């Protein structure tokens, strides 16, 4: 069985093995982490899956009242630490932006630990800031600088599609994204159109790219004449998400969206391949001429070939003789 939990509402989902516990949607459960068990909300109730999934962390059980009180206190401490960190950053005049605060109180090697995640355009000397934060929060301080994509993941937000950011909901690792992927998907090469909330290329370009590659490999190209159930036409566009092809009909001139299977049927593929056969016909024409040679009779072939060779030899022999006779005649005449 598998269940899913989230530490924040509309946040990233984490999958657990419920074990003997059967929490319902909305219940608070304990999730094992590197810093000890933490309270999370059950988003998907335990359910059976068709495939065997191993390696999932085991749920530590239903959160008690003491666990809920501790979680609420930690939330208040994180909020207070954020306010103090922002105030001290302004006092030290540092080019830093606080992205997130994490409060740890169940680690074996330290009583209380405050982890401050920040973003900055370059390396920052925050040694004095750490001393002031430790004095103000009375805890051990760790400052960790994150990149633009990690900043968007920690803060969350709404993407250009109108949905929650992929990095803040289900993406685990960031994979490299290139402009070539945007070109293959026929997107405008405008940074404002293909960039996400982090200012980098959108992550969805990566995991949607194989779909576009498969579609472009099988769909007819723009300008190809195709046959549709509505009549013959020419391909003028593609719609990859719906797996359709936009065709302009030759009879009426209107556009219609047809399924890719309708314009890529085996029969039409065979007709498209047969259009290249006339080009190969002239190359194969000498073959029938060779086949006609055995049809001719042996006695009919001899007079057609041998006399031609004899007449040619006789002509080459007669020409010098005629020239000699003319020379001798001309030589005799003056005498």
C-alpha angles and dihedrals in degrees: 000000000000133000133182128219136181130204092208132032110266088005133128118308123235122195122222140179105244093206110185093343123098108192121177129227109288096023120129114240136178116251121196114237137168089263096046135278115328132193118253137166122250109239100170119034117228111282138166120258130204095235127057110247118194135184097046118143115253119245112245094215140260116332114250128218090264090053091050092050091049091049091051091050091050090051090054091047091052091051092050092046091053092053093048093046093052092048093050092046090056091048092052091043094228123164093237134126121203109230103172145346126218122192119200122188104155102065116121097222098049136032099215128007127183116197115197117198113200140168126219136169091237142356114311130205101226101160093117090044091056092053092050092047092050090050094047098042097033092222141096112282130213122181118200124185116217134192130245095270094047088049091056090047093053096043098038125200145157122301129217089269091062095248132105115284114276092224091055095048116034113344112109104184133020114241125198115268124199135195088242089072090057090051092051089052091051093241124154111261091233114131090217091057101045100035125094132216090283093059093246130105111292115265091223089071088070104050093038094050097085090056091056092046092054092046095049091049093058106027121086115258123250110279095030117134110235139173118236134180087257093052142277119323148143127265110247102166149001133232107196101179092056093036092233137131124222110227129186108216116230096215101051102013093229124130125242135179114235130183115259089238091059094059096034101051119145091250093055091045089054091050091048091052092047091060089074095055097081089063090059095047096081090054091057096046097097090062096075091050091059091050092057093062096079090051092067116090118246095236091049093052095054099062091044094055109026099048090052090056092047095050090051092053092046091051092051089050096044097051095064090046092053091049091052093050091050091050094049092047092049090047093052096048098068091049 
